[in-house]
Amino acid sequence: EHWLVYPEPEASIHYLLAIVYIGFFMMSLIGNGLVMWIFSAAKTLRTPSNMFVVNLAFCDFIMMAKAPIFIYNSFNRGFAAGYVGCQIFAFVGSLSGIGGGMTNACIAYDRYTTISNPLEGKLTKIKALVMISCIWTYTIPWAVLPLLEVWGRFVPEGYLTACSFDYFMDTFDNRMFVAVIFTFSYVIPMTLIIYFYSQIVGHVVSHEKALKEQV
C-alpha cells in the first residue's frame, strides 16, 4: 500500500531492469554453479575452510535463482507472479541473504583462528559441518516466521516487481519484528565480521612489530 502512492515507473525502466537481471541471473548460475561443482568435485579442494566457500556460493546461487520471478514481473510491469510468487521470492531472498551473512561471519572466524592460533585453531570437517548446520538453524526461522505470518509478513515493494519483509506496517508487533530481524540478520553478522577481521589486522601488526624488534 505504501508504494501505491508513487507514480508508476516508465515501461522502459521495467524492461531495462529485466534485461540487467537476465545478465545477473546467467552470470550467477554459471559462476556460483562452477564454484560449487569445482570445490565439490576436486578432492584437493574439499578442505574444511572451502566448505564455507561452497555454502556461500550456494547462498548466492539461490539468491539469483529467484530472479526469473523478478524478470517475469518486470516484463509484465507489476507483480504478475501473484501471492505465491511473492512469498517464494521473499522467502528465498531471506534464506540466501541471512545465510550468506552468517557464512561470511564463519569465514572471518575461520581466518581469525587460523592466524591467531595456527596449531590448535585448525578447522576440521566435522566442526565445519556443525558450523554450517548452525548457520541454517539460525537462518531458517527468520524466513519461515514471515512466510507463515507468525511474526511479520512478506509484501511487494519498490516497483511492485519484488517482495521483502513488510517494514512499513505501523504496528508495535511489526516494528519489533523489523528491529529484531535487522539485529539478527545484519547487526550480529556484521559485528562478528568486523571483530574477527580487526583481530586479524591486530595480529598481523603485532607480528610485524615483533619481527622488526628482532632485526
N, C-alpha and C positions, 0 to 999 in steps of 0.2 A: 504493500500500500504506500509506503514512503516514496518508492521510486516512481509511482504513477503521476506524481505532481510535476515531474520534469518532462520537458518536451521530448518526443520520440526522436532518436538519432536518425540521421540520413541512412538510406538503404546502403549506400556505398561504404559507410563505416562498418556495418554488419558484414558485408561481403569481404571487405579488407581483413577484418579480424578472422573471418572463416578461413581465408587463404593463408594468413600468417599461422594459424593454428594447425592447418594441414601440414605445413612445413615443420612446426614443432613436433607434431604427432609422429611424422615419419622419422625425424632425427632421433626422437626419444626411443621409439621402438627399436630402431637399428642400433643406436649407441648403447642403451641400457640392456637390450637383449644380448648384444655381443659381450658386454661385461659379465652378465650372469652366466652365459654359455662358456666363455673362456675360463673364468675363475672356477667354474664347476667341473669343467672337463679336464683341465690341466692339473695333474697331481701335484706338481711343484708349487702351484698357486693356491692349493687347498690348505692354507695356513689359518690358524685361529683369527688373526687380525683381518685377513681378507674375507672372513665370514661376515664381518660388519660391512665391508665394501659391497658384497653381494646383496646384503639386506638393504643397504642404501639404494643400490641400483634397482632393486625390486620396488622400493617405495616410489622412486622416480618413474619407473615403468608404469605402475598402476595410476600414478598421478596423471600421466598423459594418456592412459588407456581410456579415460573418461572423456577425452577431447572430442570424439565423434558426436557426443550429445551436444556439446557446445557448438560444434561446426554445423550440425543439423539445425539447431535453433537459430544460429546466425543467418543461415541461408533463408530461413523462414521468418526472420526479423521478430522473434519472440520465443517464448518457451513452448515450442511446438511439441516437445517430448512429454509434456504434461506432468502430473504429480509424481508418477513413478520415476520418470526420467530425472526430475528434480531431486528426489530422495537418493537415487543411485549416484548422481553426480556429486552431491554434497557428502554422502557417506564415504565414498571412495576418496574424495578430496581430504576429508578429515583423517582417515586412516593413513594416507600417504604423507600428509603434512606433519601430523604429530609423530608418526612413526619415523619419518626422516629426521626430525629434530632430535628425538631421543637417540637415534642411531648415531648422529653426529656427536652427541654428548658422550656416547660409549667409545667412539673412535678417539675422541680427545682424551678420555680416561686411559685407554689402552696406550696411547702415545706417551702420556704422562708417566704411567707406571714403568714403561719400557726405559725411559730416560732416567727417571729418578731412582729406580730400583731394578736395574737390568738383570740381576741374578734371580732374586726372589719374585720379581714382578712379572715374570714371563706368563703370558696368557696361554691357557690350554684350550683344546677344542670343547671340552665339557663346560668350562667356565664361559666360553664364548656362546655356546648354545643356551646356557642358563640366562646369560645377559640378554640374548636375543628374545628368548621366551618372556623375560621380564619387560622388554620393550613393548611387545604386542599385548601383554597382560595390562600394561599401563595405558596403551593407546586405545584398544578396542572399546572400553566403556564410554570414552568421550565421543565416539562416533555412534554408538548404539543408543545412548540416552536420548539425544535429539531425534534420532531416526524413529524411535518408538514414542517420541513426545513425552517421555517420562520426566525429562528436565531439558528445557529448551526445545527448539524445533528448527527444521531446515526450510528456507523460503527462497524464492527467486530474488536476485539482487542486480544492481547496475542496470545494464541494458535489458534485463529480464531474459538473458540467454545463459546465465549461470546461476548456481544456487549455493548458499552457505548458511551459517548459523544466523538466526534472526537476532541481530544485535540492536534493533531499533524499537522493539516492543517495550513500551514503558510500563513494566510491572516490576515489583520488587523481586519476584521469583526469577524473572528473566535477567534483570540486572545482576543478580547474584550468580546466575549461570555464566553470563559473559565474563564477569570478574574472575570466577574460579577457572573457567576453561582458558582464559588468557594467561592466568598464572601457571597452570599445569602444562599448557601446550607451547607457551612461548617463554615466560619468565624463567621457569625452572631449567629447561634445557639450555637456554642462552646463558644463564648464570653458571651452569656447570661447564659449558664450553669455554667461557671467559676465564673461569677459575683455573681449569686444567692447563689451558694454553699459557696463561700468565705464569703458572708454576713452571712450565717448561722453559719459558724465557728466563725466569729467575735461576733455574738450574744451569742453563747454558752460560749466563752471565757469570755466575759463581765459578763455574768450571774454567772459563777463560781467565778470570781473575787469578785463580789458583795456579794456572799454568804460567801466567806472567810472573807471579811471585817466585815460582820455582826457577824460572830463567834468570 
